[in-house]
Amino acid sequence: MSTPVASGTLYATVADLRNVMSGTDSGSGTAAALTDAQLTLALYAASNRVSVYAGNTYDSSGPDAVPPGILHDLTLDLGAFWAFKTYLKHKEMLPQHPVYIAYKDAMSILQDVRSGKILLDPVAAPGIGSEVGTIINRIPPIFTGNDSNTRLNPRTGTLEADVPLGQWAPMGMGWTDSPVYQG
């Protein structure tokens, strides 16, 4: 059988994937019996998805590109799913199957990574709070400060709601008063 044509970074090895799927009987009757080429394709499918959700390819080319340990675990969970898909010849996998449960958990973690709820590279204790934040702004830059409908109240020095020019304004300010934009 030929080697896979896929390319990219793998976050786990074929030996690791075969080991997590083999159970206690050296893999007979499990997806661990697949060829190295088939398992490599499953790992590429898993690793590529991990990279997409993480927003980076961790190829160890520099200190910032060393993959966090969790990528190995997530890749094995996803890789096992893709290997079992091949092993089962695209037959149904029940929702109670341990491989399917691990796949759903891994995808949930990756969704949380993508949305910024969790970090892939937490700091060592007691460094809680010293993590570097990531700003995720998926709103296109189509609005300007004039769209905020806020202004600085000159009497109180506080930010308050504002209305478009020519309409009634809160606290009796008319449209001829010149509010200071704060946005």
C-alpha positions as CSV (number, residue, x, y, z in Angstrom):
1,M,0.0,0.0,0.0
2,S,1.3,3.5,-0.8
3,T,2.1,6.1,1.8
4,P,-0.3,8.9,2.4
5,V,-0.1,12.0,0.2
6,A,-1.2,14.4,3.0
7,S,1.3,16.8,4.4
8,G,1.6,19.0,7.4
9,T,2.4,18.7,11.1
10,L,1.3,15.7,13.1
11,Y,0.8,16.2,16.8
12,A,0.9,12.5,17.6
13,T,2.6,9.4,16.2
14,V,1.1,6.4,14.6
15,A,2.6,4.3,17.4
16,D,0.7,6.4,20.0
17,L,-2.5,6.2,18.0
18,R,-2.2,2.4,17.6
19,N,-1.5,2.1,21.3
20,V,-4.6,4.1,22.5
21,M,-6.8,2.0,20.2
22,S,-5.3,-1.5,20.8
23,G,-6.7,-2.1,24.3
24,T,-5.4,-5.2,26.1
25,D,-5.4,-7.6,23.2
26,S,-2.7,-6.0,21.0
27,G,-5.3,-4.5,18.8
28,S,-7.0,-7.5,17.2
29,G,-10.5,-6.6,16.4
30,T,-10.0,-2.8,16.7
31,A,-8.9,0.0,14.5
32,A,-5.4,-0.5,15.8
33,A,-5.2,-3.3,13.1
34,L,-5.3,-0.7,10.3
35,T,-2.1,-0.1,8.3
36,D,0.4,2.6,9.1
37,A,-0.8,4.5,6.0
38,Q,-4.4,4.5,7.2
39,L,-3.5,5.6,10.7
40,T,-1.3,8.3,9.3
41,L,-4.2,9.7,7.3
42,A,-6.4,9.6,10.4
43,L,-3.7,11.6,12.2
44,Y,-3.4,14.1,9.4
45,A,-7.2,14.6,9.6
46,A,-7.0,15.1,13.3
47,S,-3.9,17.3,13.3
48,N,-5.2,19.6,10.6
49,R,-8.5,20.1,12.5
50,V,-6.6,20.9,15.7
51,S,-4.5,23.5,13.8
52,V,-7.6,25.1,12.3
53,Y,-9.4,25.4,15.6
54,A,-6.2,26.5,17.4
55,G,-5.5,29.1,14.7
56,N,-1.9,28.0,14.4
57,T,0.3,25.3,13.2
58,Y,2.7,24.2,15.9
59,D,5.7,22.8,14.0
60,S,8.4,23.4,16.7
61,S,10.2,25.8,14.3
62,G,10.7,28.2,17.2
63,P,10.0,28.7,20.9
64,D,6.5,30.0,20.2
65,A,5.7,27.1,17.8
66,V,6.3,24.2,20.3
67,P,2.9,22.4,20.5
68,P,1.2,22.5,23.9
69,G,0.8,19.0,25.4
70,I,-3.0,19.1,25.1
71,L,-2.6,19.0,21.2
72,H,-1.2,15.5,21.5
73,D,-4.2,14.3,23.5
74,L,-6.8,16.1,21.3
75,T,-5.1,14.7,18.2
76,L,-5.2,11.1,19.6
77,D,-8.9,11.5,20.4
78,L,-9.8,12.9,17.0
79,G,-7.4,10.5,15.2
80,A,-9.0,7.5,16.9
81,F,-12.4,8.7,15.6
82,W,-11.1,9.0,12.1
83,A,-9.4,5.7,12.3
84,F,-12.5,4.0,13.5
85,K,-14.5,5.6,10.7
86,T,-12.2,3.8,8.3
87,Y,-12.2,0.6,10.3
88,L,-16.0,0.5,10.4
89,K,-16.1,1.1,6.7
90,H,-18.3,4.1,7.3
91,K,-20.9,2.2,9.2
92,E,-22.7,3.9,12.1
93,M,-20.9,4.5,15.4
94,L,-23.2,4.6,18.4
95,P,-23.2,7.7,20.5
96,Q,-22.2,5.6,23.5
97,H,-19.0,4.3,21.8
98,P,-16.0,5.5,23.9
99,V,-14.2,6.7,20.7
100,Y,-17.2,8.8,19.8
101,I,-17.5,10.3,23.3
102,A,-13.8,11.2,23.2
103,Y,-14.2,12.8,19.8
104,K,-17.2,14.9,21.0
105,D,-15.2,16.0,24.1
106,A,-12.2,16.9,22.0
107,M,-14.3,18.9,19.6
108,S,-16.0,20.7,22.5
109,I,-12.6,21.7,23.8
110,L,-11.5,22.9,20.4
111,Q,-14.7,25.0,20.1
112,D,-13.9,26.6,23.4
113,V,-10.4,27.3,22.2
114,R,-11.7,28.9,19.0
115,S,-14.1,31.1,21.0
116,G,-11.4,32.2,23.4
117,K,-13.0,30.5,26.5
118,I,-9.9,28.4,27.3
119,L,-6.2,28.6,26.5
120,L,-4.2,25.9,24.9
121,D,-1.1,26.8,26.9
122,P,-1.9,27.5,30.5
123,V,0.9,28.8,32.7
124,A,2.6,26.7,35.4
125,A,1.3,27.3,39.0
126,P,1.3,29.7,40.7
127,G,1.2,31.8,37.5
128,I,-2.6,32.1,37.5
129,G,-3.5,35.5,36.1
130,S,-0.3,36.0,34.3
131,E,-1.5,34.3,31.1
132,V,-1.3,36.4,28.0
133,G,-4.7,37.1,26.7
134,T,-5.9,36.8,23.2
135,I,-8.3,39.3,21.7
136,I,-10.8,37.7,19.4
137,N,-12.8,40.3,17.5
138,R,-15.0,38.8,14.8
139,I,-16.9,42.0,14.2
140,P,-15.8,43.6,11.0
141,P,-14.6,47.2,11.3
142,I,-17.7,48.8,9.7
143,F,-18.7,51.0,12.7
144,T,-17.1,54.3,13.7
145,G,-17.3,56.2,17.0
146,N,-20.2,58.1,15.7
147,D,-22.3,54.9,15.7
148,S,-21.9,54.4,19.5
149,N,-24.8,56.6,20.5
150,T,-22.9,57.8,23.6
151,R,-21.5,61.1,24.7
152,L,-19.8,62.7,27.7
153,N,-22.2,64.7,29.8
154,P,-20.5,68.0,30.5
155,R,-22.4,68.5,33.7
156,T,-21.5,65.2,35.4
157,G,-18.5,64.1,33.4
158,T,-20.0,60.7,32.9
159,L,-20.7,58.7,29.7
160,E,-24.4,58.6,28.8
161,A,-26.6,57.5,26.0
162,D,-27.1,59.8,23.1
163,V,-29.4,60.0,20.1
164,P,-28.8,61.0,16.5
165,L,-28.6,64.7,15.7
166,G,-31.9,66.5,15.6
167,Q,-33.8,64.1,17.9
168,W,-34.7,64.5,21.6
169,A,-31.7,64.0,23.9
170,P,-31.7,62.8,27.5
171,M,-31.4,65.2,30.3
172,G,-32.8,68.0,28.2
173,M,-29.7,68.6,26.0
174,G,-30.7,69.8,22.6
175,W,-29.1,69.1,19.2
176,T,-27.3,72.4,19.2
177,D,-25.2,71.5,22.3
178,S,-21.9,70.0,21.4
179,P,-21.3,66.8,23.3
180,V,-17.8,65.3,23.4
181,Y,-17.7,62.0,21.7
182,Q,-16.3,59.1,23.8
183,G,-15.8,55.9,21.8
